[in-house]
């Protein structure tokens, strides 16, 4: 059976890192939202195809961190779920230092009651059905 999400178009990835002019979290988040990575673009198109894009904040600042996608826990049907963040990780997350920083950040967010789900750029691009299923399951998780 063909995956209906396989035909989603994707723009070219960011060509450069965040500019030096984006010194504050707010300006950095705004720049990142305007210049999404290829994985972030693919995820954004995925949640649009699923019809749940209005439930997510892109590049939201929570607890001093910029989250790729943040679901505050309120679905468009009015039901509540546990808040969660979706992080789309590129190759820069492969180093030991980056993995430790990601683990610390996840711990901080989980202490605030926010679950974190991570996907690689490749997963979002090639395993769309699995990513979609995981996101929809997170939306079903009741507040604890």
N, C-alpha and C positions, 0 to 999 in steps of 0.2 A: 504494500500500500504506500503510495507516494505521500510524503510529508507536505501538507499545504503551506507550511511555513518556510520551505526551502527556497521559494521564489522571491523572498523579500530582498530588495536591492540594498546595497550598502555603499556609502560614500568612502572616499579615500581617508586613511587615518591621519591623525595629527602629524604635521611635518616637523614640528619643533616642540620643545617643552614649554612650560608656563613662562611667559615673559617676566622680566624683572619688574616691570611696572605694576604687576599684580601683587602688591606687597601685603595687602590685607586679606583675611579669609574671604570676606565678601567679594572683593574684586577678583580673587583667585577662583572662587566658585563660579562667578559670572563668566569668567574667561573659559573655564573648563566646560561649562554648560554650552557655550557658543562654539566650542571646538572639541566635540566629543571624540573619544577614541573609536576605532572601528568596532570594538566589542560593545561599547556603550551605545553606539548607533544601532547595532544589531539588536541589543536588548530593548531599546526604546521602540524599535519597529515591532518587536515581538509582543510587547505589552499593548501596543496599539492594536495589533492584529487580534489579541485576546480580548480587547475592549475594556482593559483595566488601567490604561495609561493615566486617566484622571485621578487615580488613587495614589499615584506616586509623585514624590517631589524629586527632581533631578538635581544633583550636586547640593543637597541640603546640608546645612551646618548644624550638627548636633554634638553637644558636649565638646566643642572645640575641634571636631573632626568634620571634614567634608566627605559626605557619604555619596557614592555614585547614584544610588536610588534609595529613597526612604519611603516606606509605607507606614503612615501614622497609626494604623489599626482601625480605620473606618472605611468600610467598603461602600461602593456606590449604591448597593441595595439596602444600606442603613445598618447592616450587621457589623458587629465589632469583632476584630481579631487581634492577636498579639502584634504589637508594632515590630517591624523587621526592616533590616537594611539589606540591599543586594549590592555586593561589591563585584566589579568586573576587573579581574587582575590580569595585567599584561606581564611581559617578561621582567619588568623591574621588581616584581614581587618574588622572584626566584632566589634571591640571595638570603643567606642566613639572617643577616641584620634586618632585612625587609620582612621576613617571616616572623621574627621575634616582635617587630613593631606591629605587624598585623595581629598577632596573638594578643598583645597587650591591649590594643585598640578594641578588639573583639571582647576582651574581658571587661573593659570599661563600659562598653555598650550593653553587654549582657547584665551587668550590675544595675543598669538603668532600666532593665526590663525589655531591651530591644534585642531580638534575635538577629544574627548575622548569617547570611548565606553567601557563599563565594563561588564564583564561576571564573574560569579562565576565558580570555578572548576567544580562544579556539572552541571551547565548549559552547559558547553563545552562538558562534557562527555555524558549527557543524552538528550540534546535538540539540537543536531547537526544541524538539518535542520533549526531551528530558528536562530541559531548563524550564519550559512552560509548565510541565507537570509539577516540578519542585516549587515554582512560584505560586501556582494555584493551590497547592497543599499548604503553603505558608499562610495563604489568605484564609484557610479553613481553621487554622489553629486558634483556639479560644484563648482569651486573656486568662492568665493564671493568677 
